[in-house]
Amino acid sequence: MRKLFKKLWEFLFPRKFKIICLEERPQTLTLDTIYIIGDWAICFICPCGCKAYIQLNTIPSTSPKWYYKIKLGKVSIFPSIRRTIGCRSHFWITKGNLYWC
Ligand SMILES: [Zn+2]
């Protein structure tokens, strides 16, 4: 029940991400910030609290790769992000909001 309530709460009041575009990956990353690195990567800290560094490839001719769209300063990333190691978190980032799967 508590888990269901938490999911509903997170759906109604999702955590929000800021976005920063850079040419190179920064030395330190801030939680709840998505870093768009040049035209080749997206990186951020895992939002589950495990503090793992996540880097997503955006190079078109490679696989796996992710796409992103920035609209009105808010980022959407697709497909969803699923960690296959560590915390195994699975989530979407849509219009700057975090949604757990
Ligand atoms: Zn995590």
Backbone and ligand atoms as CSV (ligand in chain L), in Angstrom:
chain,resi,resn,atom,element,x,y,z
A,1,MET,N,N,0.828,-1.204,0.000
A,1,MET,CA,C,0.000,0.000,0.000
A,1,MET,C,C,0.866,1.258,0.000
A,2,ARG,N,N,1.892,1.235,0.847
A,2,ARG,CA,C,2.795,2.377,0.934
A,2,ARG,C,C,3.512,2.602,-0.401
A,3,LYS,N,N,3.886,1.488,-1.041
A,3,LYS,CA,C,4.587,1.565,-2.325
A,3,LYS,C,C,3.669,2.176,-3.401
A,4,LEU,N,N,2.404,1.759,-3.377
A,4,LEU,CA,C,1.425,2.273,-4.326
A,4,LEU,C,C,1.211,3.767,-4.107
A,5,PHE,N,N,1.106,4.160,-2.848
A,5,PHE,CA,C,0.925,5.576,-2.516
A,5,PHE,C,C,2.135,6.388,-2.982
A,6,LYS,N,N,3.326,5.832,-2.768
A,6,LYS,CA,C,4.561,6.506,-3.187
A,6,LYS,C,C,4.577,6.695,-4.698
A,7,LYS,N,N,4.174,5.646,-5.430
A,7,LYS,CA,C,4.138,5.724,-6.897
A,7,LYS,C,C,3.144,6.789,-7.353
A,8,LEU,N,N,1.982,6.822,-6.731
A,8,LEU,CA,C,0.958,7.802,-7.081
A,8,LEU,C,C,1.465,9.216,-6.791
A,9,TRP,N,N,2.090,9.384,-5.628
A,9,TRP,CA,C,2.638,10.691,-5.240
A,9,TRP,C,C,3.687,11.147,-6.250
A,10,GLU,N,N,4.576,10.215,-6.632
A,10,GLU,CA,C,5.635,10.562,-7.582
A,10,GLU,C,C,5.084,10.831,-8.981
A,11,PHE,N,N,3.943,10.245,-9.299
A,11,PHE,CA,C,3.311,10.519,-10.582
A,11,PHE,C,C,2.663,11.902,-10.574
A,12,LEU,N,N,2.011,12.222,-9.471
A,12,LEU,CA,C,1.318,13.519,-9.377
A,12,LEU,C,C,2.292,14.677,-9.188
A,13,PHE,N,N,3.359,14.422,-8.430
A,13,PHE,CA,C,4.349,15.473,-8.148
A,13,PHE,C,C,5.748,14.972,-8.505
A,14,PRO,N,N,6.005,14.803,-9.806
A,14,PRO,CA,C,7.299,14.231,-10.212
A,14,PRO,C,C,8.479,15.147,-9.888
A,15,ARG,N,N,9.613,14.510,-9.645
A,15,ARG,CA,C,10.848,15.276,-9.466
A,15,ARG,C,C,11.201,15.919,-10.784
A,16,LYS,N,N,11.781,17.085,-10.714
A,16,LYS,CA,C,12.099,17.825,-11.928
A,16,LYS,C,C,13.616,17.896,-12.138
A,17,PHE,N,N,13.988,17.816,-13.403
A,17,PHE,CA,C,15.398,17.908,-13.764
A,17,PHE,C,C,15.693,19.250,-14.422
A,18,LYS,N,N,16.830,19.808,-14.078
A,18,LYS,CA,C,17.354,20.967,-14.805
A,18,LYS,C,C,18.151,20.419,-15.979
A,19,ILE,N,N,18.460,21.281,-16.913
A,19,ILE,CA,C,19.256,20.824,-18.045
A,19,ILE,C,C,20.429,21.765,-18.260
A,20,ILE,N,N,21.585,21.173,-18.529
A,20,ILE,CA,C,22.786,21.951,-18.821
A,20,ILE,C,C,23.453,21.339,-20.051
A,21,CYS,N,N,23.724,22.162,-21.057
A,21,CYS,CA,C,24.406,21.688,-22.265
A,21,CYS,C,C,25.877,22.095,-22.199
A,22,LEU,N,N,26.749,21.131,-22.391
A,22,LEU,CA,C,28.194,21.364,-22.314
A,22,LEU,C,C,28.888,20.660,-23.474
A,23,GLU,N,N,30.134,21.031,-23.702
A,23,GLU,CA,C,30.923,20.345,-24.732
A,23,GLU,C,C,31.662,19.141,-24.156
A,24,GLU,N,N,31.954,19.196,-22.856
A,24,GLU,CA,C,32.639,18.073,-22.208
A,24,GLU,C,C,31.966,17.747,-20.894
A,25,ARG,N,N,32.117,16.503,-20.464
A,25,ARG,CA,C,31.509,16.087,-19.204
A,25,ARG,C,C,32.134,16.849,-18.033
A,26,PRO,N,N,31.320,17.388,-17.128
A,26,PRO,CA,C,31.881,18.111,-15.988
A,26,PRO,C,C,32.539,17.165,-14.985
A,27,GLN,N,N,33.431,17.685,-14.170
A,27,GLN,CA,C,34.115,16.864,-13.166
A,27,GLN,C,C,33.135,16.336,-12.131
A,28,THR,N,N,32.229,17.202,-11.699
A,28,THR,CA,C,31.238,16.784,-10.712
A,28,THR,C,C,29.842,17.034,-11.270
A,29,LEU,N,N,28.966,16.101,-10.989
A,29,LEU,CA,C,27.595,16.219,-11.464
A,29,LEU,C,C,26.674,16.515,-10.285
A,30,THR,N,N,25.665,17.316,-10.540
A,30,THR,CA,C,24.694,17.653,-9.509
A,30,THR,C,C,23.458,16.793,-9.691
A,31,LEU,N,N,22.897,16.353,-8.583
A,31,LEU,CA,C,21.673,15.555,-8.617
A,31,LEU,C,C,20.554,16.371,-9.262
A,32,ASP,N,N,19.662,15.708,-9.950
A,32,ASP,CA,C,18.508,16.341,-10.595
A,32,ASP,C,C,18.904,17.309,-11.707
A,33,THR,N,N,20.053,17.070,-12.313
A,33,THR,CA,C,20.479,17.850,-13.468
A,33,THR,C,C,20.852,16.891,-14.586
A,34,ILE,N,N,20.325,17.164,-15.782
A,34,ILE,CA,C,20.667,16.377,-16.964
A,34,ILE,C,C,21.718,17.161,-17.728
A,35,TYR,N,N,22.814,16.511,-18.050
A,35,TYR,CA,C,23.885,17.148,-18.807
A,35,TYR,C,C,23.867,16.617,-20.237
A,36,ILE,N,N,23.685,17.501,-21.187
A,36,ILE,CA,C,23.764,17.121,-22.596
A,36,ILE,C,C,25.194,17.427,-23.025
A,37,ILE,N,N,25.940,16.390,-23.383
A,37,ILE,CA,C,27.363,16.561,-23.703
A,37,ILE,C,C,27.534,16.546,-25.217
A,38,GLY,N,N,27.854,17.713,-25.765
A,38,GLY,CA,C,28.029,17.828,-27.212
A,38,GLY,C,C,26.853,17.209,-27.935
A,39,ASP,N,N,27.150,16.431,-28.985
A,39,ASP,CA,C,26.069,15.704,-29.657
A,39,ASP,C,C,26.278,14.203,-29.527
A,40,TRP,N,N,26.933,13.796,-28.446
A,40,TRP,CA,C,27.241,12.372,-28.316
A,40,TRP,C,C,26.781,11.705,-27.027
A,41,ALA,N,N,26.391,12.457,-26.017
A,41,ALA,CA,C,26.007,11.780,-24.770
A,41,ALA,C,C,25.088,12.628,-23.889
A,42,ILE,N,N,24.395,11.920,-23.037
A,42,ILE,CA,C,23.592,12.522,-21.977
A,42,ILE,C,C,24.110,11.894,-20.693
A,43,CYS,N,N,24.369,12.667,-19.674
A,43,CYS,CA,C,24.778,12.044,-18.416
A,43,CYS,C,C,24.113,12.723,-17.230
A,44,PHE,N,N,23.973,11.945,-16.166
A,44,PHE,CA,C,23.340,12.415,-14.942
A,44,PHE,C,C,23.567,11.397,-13.832
A,45,ILE,N,N,23.206,11.790,-12.637
A,45,ILE,CA,C,23.309,10.894,-11.486
A,45,ILE,C,C,21.993,10.130,-11.369
A,46,CYS,N,N,22.077,8.840,-11.110
A,46,CYS,CA,C,20.862,8.021,-10.992
A,46,CYS,C,C,19.918,8.639,-9.955
A,47,PRO,N,N,18.654,8.853,-10.337
A,47,PRO,CA,C,17.722,9.520,-9.427
A,47,PRO,C,C,17.215,8.665,-8.268
A,48,CYS,N,N,17.573,7.376,-8.231
A,48,CYS,CA,C,17.050,6.510,-7.165
A,48,CYS,C,C,17.726,6.779,-5.827
A,49,GLY,N,N,18.882,7.456,-5.860
A,49,GLY,CA,C,19.596,7.714,-4.617
A,49,GLY,C,C,20.863,6.897,-4.496
A,50,CYS,N,N,21.103,5.987,-5.459
A,50,CYS,CA,C,22.309,5.149,-5.404
A,50,CYS,C,C,23.559,5.922,-5.819
A,51,LYS,N,N,23.356,7.119,-6.389
A,51,LYS,CA,C,24.443,8.021,-6.795
A,51,LYS,C,C,25.305,7.477,-7.932
A,52,ALA,N,N,24.802,6.482,-8.654
A,52,ALA,CA,C,25.558,5.940,-9.788
A,52,ALA,C,C,25.568,6.956,-10.931
A,53,TYR,N,N,26.657,6.964,-11.648
A,53,TYR,CA,C,26.796,7.825,-12.814
A,53,TYR,C,C,26.166,7.102,-14.011
A,54,ILE,N,N,25.274,7.784,-14.697
A,54,ILE,CA,C,24.631,7.196,-15.871
A,54,ILE,C,C,25.009,8.010,-17.090
A,55,GLN,N,N,25.484,7.330,-18.114
A,55,GLN,CA,C,25.804,8.011,-19.371
A,55,GLN,C,C,25.065,7.300,-20.499
A,56,LEU,N,N,24.312,8.055,-21.261
A,56,LEU,CA,C,23.547,7.504,-22.372
A,56,LEU,C,C,24.148,7.987,-23.679
A,57,ASN,N,N,24.310,7.070,-24.588
A,57,ASN,CA,C,24.875,7.366,-25.888
A,57,ASN,C,C,23.815,8.012,-26.798
A,58,THR,N,N,24.184,9.075,-27.501
A,58,THR,CA,C,23.227,9.708,-28.432
A,58,THR,C,C,23.766,9.754,-29.863
A,59,ILE,N,N,24.858,9.030,-30.105
A,59,ILE,CA,C,25.436,9.016,-31.457
A,59,ILE,C,C,24.517,8.210,-32.372
A,60,PRO,N,N,23.997,8.830,-33.435
A,60,PRO,CA,C,22.973,8.189,-34.281
A,60,PRO,C,C,23.331,6.815,-34.845
A,61,SER,N,N,24.563,6.619,-35.283
A,61,SER,CA,C,24.898,5.375,-35.979
A,61,SER,C,C,25.262,4.232,-35.039
A,62,THR,N,N,25.104,4.411,-33.731
A,62,THR,CA,C,25.508,3.372,-32.785
A,62,THR,C,C,24.297,2.805,-32.047
A,63,SER,N,N,24.541,1.762,-31.289
A,63,SER,CA,C,23.468,1.125,-30.533
A,63,SER,C,C,24.026,0.547,-29.236
A,64,PRO,N,N,23.355,0.613,-28.097
A,64,PRO,CA,C,22.069,1.308,-27.944
A,64,PRO,C,C,22.254,2.818,-27.916
A,65,LYS,N,N,21.218,3.528,-28.265
A,65,LYS,CA,C,21.287,4.982,-28.247
A,65,LYS,C,C,19.950,5.559,-27.765
A,66,TRP,N,N,20.032,6.762,-27.295
A,66,TRP,CA,C,18.842,7.450,-26.807
A,66,TRP,C,C,18.683,8.750,-27.578
A,67,TYR,N,N,17.456,9.207,-27.640
A,67,TYR,CA,C,17.151,10.481,-28.285
A,67,TYR,C,C,16.713,11.458,-27.215
A,68,TYR,N,N,16.908,12.710,-27.468
A,68,TYR,CA,C,16.390,13.700,-26.529
A,68,TYR,C,C,15.798,14.870,-27.296
A,69,LYS,N,N,14.892,15.528,-26.632
A,69,LYS,CA,C,14.222,16.675,-27.211
A,69,LYS,C,C,14.163,17.734,-26.120
A,70,ILE,N,N,14.512,18.944,-26.480
A,70,ILE,CA,C,14.432,20.030,-25.509
A,70,ILE,C,C,13.362,21.000,-25.988
A,71,LYS,N,N,12.367,21.196,-25.146
A,71,LYS,CA,C,11.291,22.103,-25.489
A,71,LYS,C,C,11.023,23.003,-24.297
A,72,LEU,N,N,11.067,24.292,-24.520
A,72,LEU,CA,C,10.842,25.284,-23.458
A,72,LEU,C,C,11.743,25.015,-22.247
A,73,GLY,N,N,12.982,24.633,-22.532
A,73,GLY,CA,C,13.955,24.418,-21.458
A,73,GLY,C,C,13.774,23.117,-20.694
A,74,LYS,N,N,12.867,22.243,-21.192
A,74,LYS,CA,C,12.647,20.963,-20.503
A,74,LYS,C,C,13.026,19.816,-21.426
A,75,VAL,N,N,13.696,18.837,-20.856
A,75,VAL,CA,C,14.211,17.745,-21.676
A,75,VAL,C,C,13.343,16.495,-21.562
A,76,SER,N,N,13.167,15.839,-22.702
A,76,SER,CA,C,12.540,14.520,-22.740
A,76,SER,C,C,13.563,13.569,-23.343
A,77,ILE,N,N,13.687,12.388,-22.741
A,77,ILE,CA,C,14.640,11.380,-23.227
A,77,ILE,C,C,13.866,10.111,-23.536
A,78,PHE,N,N,14.142,9.523,-24.678
A,78,PHE,CA,C,13.483,8.271,-25.015
A,78,PHE,C,C,14.424,7.383,-25.829
A,79,PRO,N,N,14.299,6.066,-25.715
A,79,PRO,CA,C,13.313,5.357,-24.889
A,79,PRO,C,C,13.585,5.527,-23.389
A,80,SER,N,N,12.913,4.722,-22.576
A,80,SER,CA,C,13.094,4.816,-21.132
A,80,SER,C,C,14.509,4.392,-20.750
A,81,ILE,N,N,14.891,4.699,-19.534
A,81,ILE,CA,C,16.231,4.370,-19.049
A,81,ILE,C,C,16.107,3.236,-18.038
A,82,ARG,N,N,16.782,2.138,-18.337
A,82,ARG,CA,C,16.746,0.969,-17.445
A,82,ARG,C,C,18.176,0.571,-17.141
A,83,ARG,N,N,18.530,0.591,-15.864
A,83,ARG,CA,C,19.866,0.143,-15.479
A,83,ARG,C,C,19.865,-1.369,-15.393
A,84,THR,N,N,20.834,-2.001,-16.054
A,84,THR,CA,C,20.902,-3.458,-16.043
A,84,THR,C,C,21.831,-3.960,-14.944
A,85,ILE,N,N,22.500,-3.021,-14.266
A,85,ILE,CA,C,23.371,-3.393,-13.150
A,85,ILE,C,C,23.008,-2.514,-11.957
A,86,GLY,N,N,23.591,-2.829,-10.818
A,86,GLY,CA,C,23.390,-1.995,-9.632
A,86,GLY,C,C,21.936,-1.937,-9.195
A,87,CYS,N,N,21.396,-0.737,-9.086
A,87,CYS,CA,C,20.048,-0.552,-8.528
A,87,CYS,C,C,18.931,-1.030,-9.453
A,88,ARG,N,N,19.235,-1.248,-10.729
A,88,ARG,CA,C,18.258,-1.707,-11.725
A,88,ARG,C,C,17.036,-0.793,-11.849
A,89,SER,N,N,17.251,0.470,-11.639
A,89,SER,CA,C,16.166,1.445,-11.776
A,89,SER,C,C,15.672,1.506,-13.211
A,90,HIS,N,N,14.398,1.829,-13.363
A,90,HIS,CA,C,13.786,1.939,-14.683
A,90,HIS,C,C,12.867,3.146,-14.647
A,91,PHE,N,N,13.100,4.103,-15.494
A,91,PHE,CA,C,12.335,5.345,-15.423
A,91,PHE,C,C,12.329,6.070,-16.759
A,92,TRP,N,N,11.416,7.026,-16.844
A,92,TRP,CA,C,11.309,7.917,-17.987
A,92,TRP,C,C,11.651,9.325,-17.537
A,93,ILE,N,N,12.192,10.107,-18.424
A,93,ILE,CA,C,12.332,11.537,-18.181
A,93,ILE,C,C,11.574,12.228,-19.312
A,94,THR,N,N,10.481,12.830,-18.965
A,94,THR,CA,C,9.605,13.474,-19.938
A,94,THR,C,C,9.327,14.900,-19.509
A,95,LYS,N,N,9.576,15.844,-20.422
A,95,LYS,CA,C,9.379,17.274,-20.158
A,95,LYS,C,C,10.017,17.696,-18.833
A,96,GLY,N,N,11.204,17.161,-18.587
A,96,GLY,CA,C,11.959,17.527,-17.377
A,96,GLY,C,C,11.500,16.823,-16.118
A,97,ASN,N,N,10.481,15.961,-16.218
A,97,ASN,CA,C,9.954,15.257,-15.054
A,97,ASN,C,C,10.417,13.806,-15.028
A,98,LEU,N,N,10.590,13.288,-13.821
A,98,LEU,CA,C,10.988,11.892,-13.623
A,98,LEU,C,C,9.754,11.041,-13.367
A,99,TYR,N,N,9.599,9.969,-14.136
A,99,TYR,CA,C,8.503,9.017,-13.914
A,99,TYR,C,C,9.087,7.613,-13.788
A,100,TRP,N,N,8.825,6.960,-12.672
A,100,TRP,CA,C,9.304,5.588,-12.472
A,100,TRP,C,C,8.432,4.615,-13.228
A,101,CYS,N,N,9.046,3.554,-13.743
A,101,CYS,CA,C,8.274,2.511,-14.446
A,101,CYS,C,C,7.816,1.457,-13.451
L,1,ZN,ZN,ZN,20.125,4.021,-8.869
